[in-house]
Amino acid sequence: MTQFREKKDPFDCLFWYILAGKRNLLITLFKAQKFSSKEHDAMHTFLQRDFEDPKNKSAALKNAYALIDKKRYIHAMAFFLLADKKEECIRFAIDRLGDINLAFLINLVSYGPNSKELNQVNKYMIENGDVWAQHIGWVK
């Protein structure tokens, strides 16, 4: 919420709120900013979609790749999450952003602390010499 308070732009907290499962709060924030720009209006409308529908998941995935082309990486990761492409989001954080700790956080929030996916990220972190990963002791 601190990111939103600074500029009053819901795009600043888009990824974090999607990751936390606070899509309804984002819809409210975009509704308040609806007339600021066409982009805010479009996002408000887009977030109201049912992302259980494969057609909407596909639209979110296409938007993710479009945002990558525009170098808006954090926003692209939010759209990966909307498209239920958690693995792609995690892989993107590792490969494109080089942020293994962000990948670990996404994995932890998305799958929980005892998931096999989390163990795979932990092993990757240890294999790449991440000292922090060596001390958390979650790899089984």
QUIPETA-V471716 format. One line per field, one symbol per residue. phi: phi as a letter, one per 20 degrees, with the letter a starting at -180 (. if undefined). burial: b if it has 9 or more other ideal C-beta (glycine too) atoms within 8 Angstrom, else e. A space follows every 10 residues. Layout:
phi = ???
burial = ???
This chain:
phi = .fffffdmdf ffdgfffffe mdffffgfff ffdgefbfff fffgfffffe eefgffffff fffgfffffe mdfffffffg ffemdfffff fffffeemdf fffffgffff dnfdefffff fgfffffemf fgffdfmefd
burial = eebbeeeeeb bbbbbebbbe eebeebbebb eebbeeeeeb bebbebbeee beeeebbbbb bebbbebbee eebebbbbbb bbbebbebbb bbbbeebeeb ebbbebbbeb beeebebbbe bbbbbbeeeb eebeeeeeee
